[in-house]
């Protein structure tokens, strides 16, 4: 299987590297400055699940350098989604299924809408976008090396349409020999919303409070903010016929309770570093979905208003 990794951040390098480790054909499609860094430093994975050096990674800077592709592992930050759409279209024209592992759910409809004219022309697959999400804590250092600090390194994927099932089964066979946990989900939409509910609550409360989760749990009032977001996301999912219920809320609370005191969200980490935030991609998307469903999400709305000044990044 020929795989293209679009978005060679921590997730892209980690999962792409593990595929290479297992002997699969992986190409990293990156911006020119990232290509230069990879050329100078190479790629390395430093992980609780085993280290790996990608000796000679295939790196290209232009989609025209790729002739054929079976799968695109798409892992950019939410605020880079629109800029990546033209490249996704070209890769889909080359025969690819697209596996986005961004947080949230709105991006699936954005990608599908952009591909729709080409689907109708018959120049891409009829249903090219798969469901995908990941569970991993990993960052890049100044050399662009991955540091994977948790035990979890799970990739979940699944078919949105029955025509995708054969490919998902092939992917399942392929991934059994790769050093990651993987799941071919029978209900990937529910899995996506479960994570969306959790990550929206976790990022909301840590970023708005500017605190790690241990301090938030110490006070019932701040912990309740996270619970209120979980309940609003459950309500939102139900409006879109996703069967989230109180057991899913309780599961998310249990996950929050299990996190180490110093644990925090990637959005909060970005805020502390003065970097742009995925606020519009996560919380903003929830508000747009709520407006379409004619409901309000008061806690999430407040989080957006409190966090908006940091969205584009601030100097340290």
Secondary structure, DSSP 8 states (H G I E B T S, - for coil): -EEEEE--SHHHHHHHHHHHHTT-EEEEE--HHHHHHHHHH-EEEEETT--EEETT-EEESSGGG----SEEEE---GGGHHHHHHHHHHHHHTT-EEEE--SSSHHHHHHHHHHHHHHHTTSS-TT-EEEEEEEEEEEE-TTS-EEEEEEEEEEEEE-SSGGGHHHHHHHHHHHTTSSSEEEE-S-HHHHHHHHHHHHHHHHHHHHHHT--HHHHHHSHHHHHHHHHHHHHHHHHHHHTT----HHHHHHHHHHHHHS-TT---HHHHHHHHT----HIIIIIHHHHHHHHTT---HHHHHHHHHHGGGTT----
